[in-house]
Amino acid sequence: MALTPAWWRAADTDARRALLAASLGWMLDSFDVMLYALLVATLIKEIDMTPGTAGMLASLTLVASAAGGIIFGIVADRYGRTRALIWSVLIYSVFTAACGFAQSVLQLAVFRLCLGLGMGGEWASGAALVSETWPAEHRGKALGLMQSAWAIGYGLAVIVTWLVLPRWGWRAVFFVGILPAFFTLWIRRSVREPPIWQRSRTVRVAAGQAIAEIFRPPLRRLTIWVTLMNACTMFAWWGFNSWAPAYLELPVEQGGIGLGAGNRTWILLIMQVGMWFGYVSFGFISDRAGRKRTYVAYLVAAAALLVAYASTPVPAVLLVLGPFLAFFATGYFSGFGAVTAEIYRTPIRATAQGFTYNIGRLASAVAPFAVGSLAETRGFRAGFMIAAAAFVFAAAAWTFIPETKGRVLE
């Protein structure tokens, strides 16, 4: 009797390696990026930042990641998915470590900007790599598993911060971020380009032509709505998750609920468990029930749970609500790679995925700054309410996006 599920055995060795590479890259991307959110409360004290400035730096990273996603989407279409993956991992690893050398807010901003370029590039190349190597009937499951690695990376960041920060300080936490760079050696040696991309090399499309194609009928209307939908989900996710660690830790007089670093760690770790199950379950459910129904259900539940989460300061209630909120408020990301892979043809796929995903991220870059600014004047709860509203708008956008489940890639 086989110990692995049938859907896993339906893919070949190259597909499994591609999934492993993309998953580890995404996990380590999360690990590096979320270190900043976990250190915000410390950085506000150590280098004299206001919550508004801290939010602006988080927004700057998202702006850079939008540019990185578009650039590396083009690189992945022209030079290969694995090459783009390798370079994106190297960039975000090196500049995460560089954050540990920052002596001012300006220097930290420069390093966060460069880190964002690599962060945005990883998703575009990894999503295309997995989409093109897995069978259509299991594509959602594979991408769900890849996306679930974000929760693992976030959890690792929580643990590393908890272990390293009290002993060696915030700079040492950032230095740990160099470790993902060594992962690229395995990618280069073991992961091959998808056969469908290899065959498409005879049909090269210039970057400008690829962008023009996704904005020509019949794709134009769909591209706009998919991008707007993703922008709303990204606004909501970053608006909440950029500030959730600080909200839990900061004292009441600074807008938080004063749980301290220790209690915050446990609440965040429990949330990552819910997040992981949300990512994985979305892939299975959407492969059976469809992308559209699953997306809308997750987004509506996320909005309701975020309102409830922001309305109570009771630690026991937050501990219970946290994993359910994380389940619904992040699981839908597993569907975006499948939906966009099923909309766009191979020669422009990574470019289109990088554009639609990261223009959404660019629009969402205002979220950390908006929530941080509201925290200074009206408290974090008001900021979290606008994130909940963004979830509702994202669900409404699906009125204009068709079902794509089961489409064979062109």
PyMOL commands that set and color helices and strands:
alter all, ss='L'
color gray80, all
select helices_A, chain A and resi 6-9+13-46+51-79+81-99+105-131+136-168+170-190+195-200+207-214+219-241+244-249+252-254+260-289+291-310+315-331+333-343+346-364+366-377+380-400
alter helices_A, ss='H'
color red, helices_A
deselect
rebuild
show_as cartoon
